[in-house]
Amino acid sequence: MASLRNVHEDARSDVARDVLASELAEALVDIFTISSYRRVKKYGGNYTTLFCKPTKTIASALLVEREVLALIANFSDIHARTINVVREIIAANTPQLDPGLAIVVHADKDGDSKLRQWAREKGLNVLPMYRPRAGALPPAAQLRQRFANELFSFDPFQVTGPVSEDIDFFGRRNDALELLRQLREGRIRSLFGIRKVGKTSLINRVITLARDAGTPRVAMVDCSMRRFNSLSAADALRALAKVSKLAAHRGYAHISDAMKRSDKELVPVFQDLWQQGERRPLVIIFDEVDYITPDSPASTHWRDHFNHFWREFRVLIQEAQRQGMPIAVLISGVSSRCFRLEQVAGVENAALHLVPEEYLSPFARGASDAMLQDLGKRCGLHFDAESRELIAASCGDLPFWMRMACSYIHRSVEVKSRPLTLRSETTRPLVENFLITEGAEISKVALQNLRRVYPELFAVLVGAMTKGKMPLASGHALVTYGLAARDGESVVIRSRMVRLGLERLLEGERDVEPSEATPVAPRGRLQLEEGDWAEELAILNRRRNLLERKMRYFTRFALRIGAPKQTSWLERVLTALSNPRRAVLNSLSADVLMERLFWTELGVVIIKNWEFFEAMLGDKKRFEAAMNLLNDRPDAHAREVDMADIALQRRELAWLEERITS
């Protein structure tokens, strides 16, 4: 059969007898060859599988090396279990099948968006292909373009929080193994560094390795939790005892678990630990330790309670060693200052010499290079060597900053043109735009935090920028934090992002009139200077603004192209609006009118003219939900922002950006 000339002999006859499989094989001509055809039954449903081997051209273009699973799920109402079927088949055929990519043919008109969402929740990239039961699949050329669009539209640079999985953990695998080894031996270690340098990601990696190995047991204390850092020293020690005992029983426990338990349910005494027969080491991890120091941005009572807490804790560590059950400690935060002071509040510092002064510096340049290459491949962007050098140098080799820069580039480069090699002449203006529009704000927030918890180091940073160079003896701490680089016996600030952030921070203060008292924000509102999510909110706001500009153009373009010639696209916009707004906007020119539309009005215009947007946006209810959620900006309301808010905003932004870009 000519249409199946690329199908292997052992699969040819079976595929020919299966009409839909035959149609899929025909559509995949010149893209894949079919090496295996099977029918399977799972979860009460009948499926057809094809193993698709990419041609050399496609393997190179789409960066696919192994065979790809194609699953035919010919159901008009697709379910989430389809993704489980895909994962089970891939797992059963490892390493033959690509672990992160699959094609799913279905007959559900809303199935594309559902499959994408379910797959991403499971860390899988699915290329959905809608084929109505009475319809046909698109030709090979169109499929190739669609594959590129599906594969490369996802933003691999964006992360909603710290990472620990292999696929996203770069640059510090050996550091994590060495840190875990020392903690097993009962050592006390520390990780100090500027915000977003990767401290929590490294901690998460160590915890993952410990849980996989079954040792050591881990008690995780997130000091940024308000319920914890608002406690007195005595109550904080009791909570610490609870989480330690939970960890001893379970293998891992988080401080939030201990906060839910009363003293009657779990007696908060460390002596219970010594009485256990099992002697697996226990690690207590303090993350965001700045919140329980005299410099705490949230709880000022730690100026008086700091010494009491660490004096008692030091006694417990020493007693643990005498009892033959060493407790290892890992402390992570921005500033090491409070652990180096000889006195705190006029009393000898109980934590002096307890915690080593160790810093988590930015990536080595080789690690930055490897991360940029790997993540770039996932979205069809190959940064040449000069571009990678430019991004890493501009961002000071800080992994989060580099990710944000590349995310900006990803959003700025058309998906349909990929795979694409980005050379420095293309990358340079994009990096510059990122630094001005997003990068400086991200850096500014990080430096605000540094100034609050480590004012001495911030003063050194300002001095280094003012003077241009600083003696190594005076500015060595800037090098350990990754804010400056060593130049012989001097220290210089080379990162453009650090410079711009510092300039913006200082300029903003010069523009503010001095006042006798700093106004206090209303209770419950997010204070960006002190919030853990300030960087994310700054990025989200800028992404939302960029998306809004694109949507204005997108709306106008779609209406002009799609509306019948006898109708005015501008009239369609006005008709969709309420009478009062129509009266206000009616006399304006087209360009000005589109700029005056509110976010919600853009959504109304699109929904009321849905026939012109359906092919691009797909799911009407999904679009309405995205517009409503993005309009509900969490930072504009009198409530605290948490990870769920950030994750939802990112998800809806990505969904809309993907459709408008493609």
Protein Blocks (a to p, Z undefined) as FASTA:
>chain_A
ZZlmmpcfklmmmmmmmmklmmmmmmmgokaccfbdcdddeehiacddddddddfklmmm
nopabdcddddddbfbdcfklmmmmmmmmmmmcckbcfkbccdddfbfklmmmmmmmmmm
nopacddddddfklccddfklmmmmmmmmmmmpcfkbccbdcfbfklmghjlmmmmmmmm
mmmnopacdddddehilpmmmmmmmmmmmmmnopacdddddfklmklmmpcfklmmmmmm
mmmmmmmmnopacfklmmmpcfklmccbfklmmmpmblcdcddddehklmmcfklcklmm
lmmmmmmmmmmmmmmmmmmmmnopacddddddfblklmmcfbgghiacfkgokaccdddd
dddfklmmmmmmmmmmmnopacdfklmmmmmmmnoopaklmmmmmmmmmmmpcfklpccd
ddfklmmmmmmmmmmmmmmmmmmmmmmmmmmmmmmlmmmmmmmmmnopacfklmmmmmmn
opaccehjaccdfblklmmmmmmmmmmmmmpccdfbdcdddehiacfklmmklmmmmmmm
mmmmmmmmmmmmmmmmmmmmmpcfkbcfklmmmmmpcfklmmmmmmpcfklmmmmpcfkl
mmmmmmmmmmmmmmmnopaklmmmmmmmmmmcfklpccdddfklmmmmmmmmmmmmmmmm
ZZ
